[in-house]
Amino acid sequence: MRIRDWDFNLRIRIIGESATNISFWIFFPYLTIYFSDALGKGTSGMLLVASQVVSVFANLIGGYCADRFGRKRMMIAASAGQSLGYGLFALALSPWVDLPLLGFVGFAFASMSGSMYWPASQAMVADVVEDKHRNRVFATFYAVQNFSVVIGPLIGSVLFLDHPSAVLLAASLVCLALAITLSAALAETLSPEKLAAKKQSGSWSEAILAQMKDYRIIVTDRVFLLFILAGVLIAQTFMQLDLLFPIYLKETIENASLRIGDWQAHFGGEKLFGMLVSENGLLVVLFTVIVTKWMDRYKDRYVFIGTALVYALSIFLFGQTSSVFGLVAVMALFTFAELMSTGPQQAFVARLAPDDKRGQYFAASSLRFTLGRTIAPLSVPLSDAIGYPWTFGLLTALSCLAALIYHMMFNRFEKQSSFGN
């Protein structure tokens, strides 16, 4: 299914969301540096944890509201909320205000709005795309998002570090333009009958409680419980790309050089980090399909355990490497670990779930990332308390522990399943 054959709603969105994603990735990789410098590592780490907790509940509320009030209305409201949050952040970073805490409030509000946007966005794809074409449409949006990860940090390494307020103001205007465009051109995809039925359903608090009750399946299915535990531990590693890595590079690398023939370039820690994040995004765009096909040749046991061990090796090497070429190589290894289990993990959940509970299992499986995002920022104050070597060592140990849990999980899975893989 080619993009020109897509529903008009999706064609509008892929253009608008590309612009907002690029504007987001221009500044997002450098926020940990900004908040740790302005507020201290301990305070910034705890505030980032708090913002992720709020985003978790915002995501649940966003899914409820997308069904109750419609996809279009929620996407417009969320885009406008992001615009307001980034605008407040831009004001807080301006020379005549300079209030970091106010900036964090703006960022947290924008993050909450973004969390409320995505449930409506995903639901709209399901509304207008036939089941046989959905994987390709979702993959296209994913590829475009990762293309933004390539471009954004490179631009940010030049613009955001010197002009943070102007960059955030531009992001606010881009989100406002998206809200206006969606309001004028987007069509509602939730049928009037379903919209009317949802409006007569229970309150938002009842909807959230109902979704939280679905997570009870975790404690009744021990294989799934081990899968979630290992996933949370793995999340502590790959989420450091946006948390610990930028601070570590800023504080440990003042002037790294890269020389190829007669050409030579020098990087400070911030710009080097921008280059590494762009490398990660580029490798994801180029090699997701290739690595997924390669991993299909191996049993899930080896893929999952291998992923954890490659993450452990990459996080260990990252704390031991200071050369540009070395860090580029380590980032390639880190990205390879990210790509190894992207497809197999979703397929494993589908195999594990009973047919009548598949939706619940997929919803509960997102706890790997939900809990991971909530806990991962603790690495920032931890590095200040015990130092970088011990922090990287702890993250390495957590990834190794995840490999052990995966081993236990497959042992149990193969005992209770005649088609264990």
C-alpha positions in Angstrom: 0.0 0.0 0.0 1.7 3.2 -1.2 1.5 6.5 0.6 -0.5 8.1 -2.2 -3.2 5.4 -1.7 -3.5 6.2 2.0 -6.5 7.8 3.6 -6.2 11.6 3.3 -6.2 11.9 7.1 -3.0 9.8 7.3 -1.2 11.8 4.5 -1.9 15.0 6.4 -0.6 13.5 9.7 2.6 12.0 8.3 3.6 15.5 7.1 2.6 17.3 10.2 4.0 14.8 12.6 7.3 14.7 10.7 7.6 18.4 11.4 6.7 18.1 15.1 9.0 15.0 15.6 12.0 16.9 14.0 11.4 19.9 16.2 11.1 17.7 19.3 14.4 15.8 18.6 16.2 19.1 18.1 16.1 19.8 21.8 15.0 16.6 23.6 18.5 14.8 23.7 20.0 17.9 25.5 17.3 18.4 28.1 19.0 16.2 30.7 22.1 18.3 30.4 20.1 21.5 30.8 18.1 20.3 33.8 21.1 18.8 35.5 23.1 22.0 35.1 20.3 24.2 36.2 18.8 22.2 39.0 21.4 19.6 40.0 21.5 15.9 39.1 19.5 14.8 42.1 16.6 17.3 41.6 16.5 16.8 37.9 16.5 13.0 38.1 13.6 13.0 40.6 11.6 15.6 38.5 12.1 13.5 35.4 10.8 10.4 37.2 7.7 12.5 38.3 7.1 13.6 34.8 7.1 10.1 33.5 4.6 9.0 36.2 2.3 11.8 35.1 2.7 10.7 31.4 1.7 7.1 32.2 -1.6 8.3 33.6 -2.0 10.8 30.7 -1.6 7.9 28.3 -4.4 5.9 30.0 -6.7 9.0 30.0 -5.8 9.7 26.4 -7.0 6.3 25.3 -10.2 6.7 27.2 -10.8 10.2 25.8 -10.0 9.2 22.2 -12.9 6.7 22.4 -15.3 9.0 24.3 -14.7 12.3 22.5 -13.3 11.2 19.1 -9.8 10.9 17.6 -9.8 14.4 15.9 -10.8 16.3 19.0 -8.1 14.6 21.1 -5.4 15.1 18.6 -6.2 18.8 18.2 -6.3 19.3 22.0 -3.1 17.4 22.5 -1.2 19.3 19.8 -2.4 22.6 21.3 -1.3 21.4 24.7 2.1 20.7 23.4 2.3 24.1 21.8 1.4 25.7 25.1 3.9 23.6 27.1 6.8 24.4 24.7 5.8 28.0 24.7 6.0 28.1 28.5 9.3 26.3 28.3 10.6 28.9 25.8 9.5 31.7 28.1 11.2 30.1 31.1 14.6 29.8 29.2 14.5 33.4 27.8 17.1 35.8 29.1 14.6 38.0 30.8 12.9 35.2 32.8 15.4 32.3 33.3 13.3 30.1 35.6 14.3 26.4 35.2 11.5 25.1 37.4 8.9 26.9 35.2 10.7 25.4 32.2 10.2 21.9 33.7 6.5 22.6 34.3 6.2 23.5 30.6 8.1 20.4 29.5 6.0 18.2 31.8 2.8 19.7 30.4 4.0 19.1 26.8 5.0 15.5 27.6 1.6 14.9 29.2 -0.1 16.3 26.1 2.1 14.2 23.8 1.1 11.1 25.8 -2.5 11.9 25.2 -2.0 12.4 21.5 -0.6 8.9 20.6 -3.6 6.7 21.6 -5.9 8.7 19.3 -3.2 8.6 16.6 -2.9 4.8 16.8 -6.6 4.4 16.9 -7.1 6.5 13.8 -4.8 4.2 11.8 -6.9 1.2 12.9 -10.1 3.0 12.0 -9.1 3.8 8.3 -6.6 1.0 7.3 -7.5 -2.6 6.6 -5.9 -5.2 8.8 -3.6 -6.5 6.0 -2.1 -3.1 5.4 -1.7 -1.9 9.1 1.8 -3.3 9.7 3.2 -1.4 6.7 1.4 1.9 7.7 2.7 1.6 11.3 6.1 0.8 10.0 6.1 3.8 7.7 5.2 6.1 10.6 8.0 4.4 12.7 10.5 4.9 10.0 9.6 8.6 9.6 9.9 9.0 13.4 13.4 7.6 13.4 14.4 9.7 10.4 13.6 12.7 12.7 16.0 11.2 15.3 18.7 11.4 12.6 18.1 15.0 11.6 16.9 16.6 14.9 20.0 16.0 17.2 22.4 17.2 14.5 20.4 20.5 14.2 20.1 20.7 18.0 23.9 20.4 18.5 24.2 23.6 16.5 21.1 25.6 17.5 19.7 24.4 20.9 22.9 24.7 22.9 23.3 28.4 21.9 19.7 29.4 21.3 17.4 27.2 23.5 14.6 29.7 23.9 14.3 30.3 20.1 14.3 26.6 19.4 11.6 25.9 21.9 9.5 28.8 20.6 9.8 27.3 17.1 8.7 23.9 18.4 5.7 25.6 20.0 4.7 27.3 16.7 5.1 24.0 14.8 2.7 22.2 17.2 0.3 25.1 17.0 0.4 24.9 13.2 -0.3 21.2 13.4 -3.3 21.8 15.7 -4.7 24.4 13.3 -4.1 22.1 10.3 -5.8 19.1 12.0 -8.8 21.3 12.9 -9.2 22.5 9.4 -8.5 19.4 7.3 -8.8 16.2 9.5 -12.0 14.2 9.4 -13.3 12.3 12.4 -12.8 8.5 11.9 -14.8 7.2 14.9 -18.3 6.4 13.8 -21.1 8.5 15.2 -22.7 5.3 16.6 -19.6 4.3 18.5 -19.0 7.9 19.7 -22.5 8.1 21.1 -22.2 4.7 22.8 -18.9 5.7 24.4 -20.3 9.0 25.7 -22.8 7.0 27.7 -20.1 4.7 29.2 -18.5 5.1 32.7 -16.3 7.9 33.9 -12.6 8.3 33.1 -11.6 7.1 36.5 -13.6 3.9 36.0 -12.0 3.4 32.6 -8.5 3.7 34.1 -9.3 1.3 37.0 -10.6 -1.2 34.4 -7.4 -1.0 32.5 -5.3 -1.3 35.6 -7.2 -4.4 36.6 -6.2 -6.0 33.3 -2.6 -6.1 34.7 -3.6 -8.8 37.1 -2.8 -11.3 34.4 0.9 -10.6 35.1 0.8 -12.3 38.5 -1.2 -15.3 37.2 1.1 -16.0 34.3 4.6 -16.6 35.6 6.2 -16.8 32.2 4.7 -13.4 31.3 5.8 -12.0 34.7 9.4 -13.0 34.0 9.1 -11.4 30.5 8.0 -8.1 32.1 10.7 -8.2 34.7 13.5 -8.8 32.2 12.0 -6.1 29.9 12.1 -3.5 32.7 15.7 -4.3 33.4 16.6 -4.1 29.7 14.8 -0.7 29.6 17.2 0.6 32.2 19.9 0.2 29.7 18.5 1.5 26.4 16.8 4.5 28.0 20.1 5.8 29.2 20.6 7.0 25.6 18.6 10.1 26.5 19.4 10.3 30.2 22.9 9.3 31.4 24.8 9.3 28.1 24.5 13.1 27.4 25.6 14.1 30.9 28.5 11.6 30.9 29.8 12.8 27.5 29.5 16.5 28.5 31.4 16.0 31.7 34.1 13.6 30.5 34.8 14.7 26.9 35.9 18.3 26.4 37.6 18.1 23.0 37.4 14.8 21.0 38.8 14.8 17.5 37.9 12.8 14.4 40.4 12.6 11.5 39.9 11.0 8.1 42.9 11.7 5.8 43.5 15.4 5.7 40.1 16.2 7.1 39.8 16.7 10.9 36.9 17.7 13.1 36.7 18.5 16.9 33.7 17.7 19.1 32.7 18.8 22.6 30.7 16.3 24.6 27.3 17.8 23.6 28.0 17.8 19.9 29.4 14.3 20.0 26.3 13.1 21.7 24.1 14.7 19.0 26.2 12.8 16.4 25.8 9.5 18.3 22.0 9.9 18.6 21.7 10.6 14.9 23.8 7.5 14.2 21.4 5.5 16.3 18.4 6.8 14.4 20.0 6.3 11.0 21.0 2.7 11.8 17.4 2.0 13.0 16.0 3.4 9.7 18.4 1.4 7.6 18.7 -1.9 9.3 15.4 -2.7 11.2 14.1 -4.9 8.5 17.4 -6.6 7.8 18.2 -7.4 11.4 14.6 -8.6 12.0 14.8 -11.0 9.1 18.2 -12.2 10.4 16.9 -12.8 13.9 14.0 -14.9 12.5 16.5 -17.6 11.8 17.2 -18.2 15.5 15.2 -19.4 18.4 13.6 -16.8 20.6 15.6 -18.0 23.6 18.9 -17.1 21.9 17.6 -13.8 20.5 16.3 -12.6 23.9 19.3 -13.7 25.9 21.6 -12.4 23.2 19.9 -9.0 23.2 20.5 -8.7 27.0 24.1 -9.7 26.7 24.8 -7.4 23.8 23.2 -4.5 25.8 25.4 -5.4 28.8 28.6 -5.4 26.6 27.7 -2.1 24.9 26.9 -0.3 28.2 30.1 -1.5 29.7 32.2 -0.4 26.7 30.5 3.0 26.6 31.8 3.7 30.1 35.3 2.6 29.0 35.7 4.4 25.7 36.6 8.0 25.0 37.7 8.1 21.3 35.2 9.2 18.6 35.6 6.0 16.5 35.3 3.9 19.6 32.1 5.6 20.7 30.7 5.3 17.2 31.4 1.6 17.2 29.9 1.1 20.7 26.7 3.0 19.5 26.5 0.7 16.5 26.6 -2.3 19.0 24.1 -0.6 21.2 21.7 -0.1 18.3 22.2 -3.7 17.1 20.9 -4.8 20.6 17.9 -2.5 20.1 17.0 -4.1 16.8 17.6 -7.7 17.7 14.4 -8.2 19.6 12.1 -5.5 18.2 10.0 -7.9 16.1 10.5 -11.2 18.1 9.3 -9.7 21.4 5.9 -8.7 19.9 5.6 -12.1 18.2 6.4 -13.8 21.5 3.6 -11.9 23.3 1.2 -13.0 20.6 2.2 -16.6 21.0 2.0 -16.4 24.8 -1.4 -14.8 25.0 -4.7 -16.8 24.9 -6.8 -15.7 21.9 -9.5 -14.1 24.1 -6.9 -12.1 26.1 -4.5 -10.9 23.4 -5.4 -7.3 23.8 -4.9 -7.4 27.6 -1.5 -9.1 27.1 -0.3 -6.5 24.6 -1.5 -3.7 26.9 0.2 -5.2 29.9 3.4 -5.8 27.9 3.8 -2.1 27.6 4.6 -2.0 31.3 8.2 -2.9 30.3 8.5 0.6 28.9 6.2 2.3 31.3 8.1 1.2 34.4 11.4 1.5 32.6 10.7 5.2 31.7 9.7 5.8 35.3 12.7 4.3 36.9 15.5 5.0 34.4 16.0 8.7 35.3 17.3 7.6 38.7 20.6 6.9 37.0 21.2 10.6 36.9 21.3 11.3 40.7 22.9 7.8 41.2 25.9 8.8 39.0 26.4 11.9 41.2 26.3 9.8 44.3 28.4 6.8 43.4 30.2 7.9 40.2 30.1 6.9 36.6 32.1 3.7 36.7 29.8 2.2 39.4 26.7 3.4 37.6 27.7 1.9 34.3 28.7 -1.3 36.2 25.3 -1.4 37.8 23.5 -1.0 34.4 25.7 -3.8 33.0 24.8 -6.1 35.9 21.1 -5.3 35.3 21.3 -6.4 31.6 23.1 -9.6 32.7 20.4 -10.2 35.2 17.8 -9.8 32.4 19.6 -12.5 30.4 19.4 -14.8 33.4 15.6 -14.1 33.8 15.1 -14.7 30.1 16.8 -18.1 30.6 14.5 -18.9 33.5 11.5 -17.7 31.5 12.1 -20.0 28.5 12.8 -23.0 30.8 9.3 -22.5 32.4 7.7 -21.7 29.0 9.0 -24.9 27.4 7.8 -27.0 30.3 4.3 -25.7 30.0 4.1 -25.5 26.2 4.4 -28.3 23.7 5.4 -25.8 21.0 8.1 -24.0 23.0 10.6 -22.2 20.9 
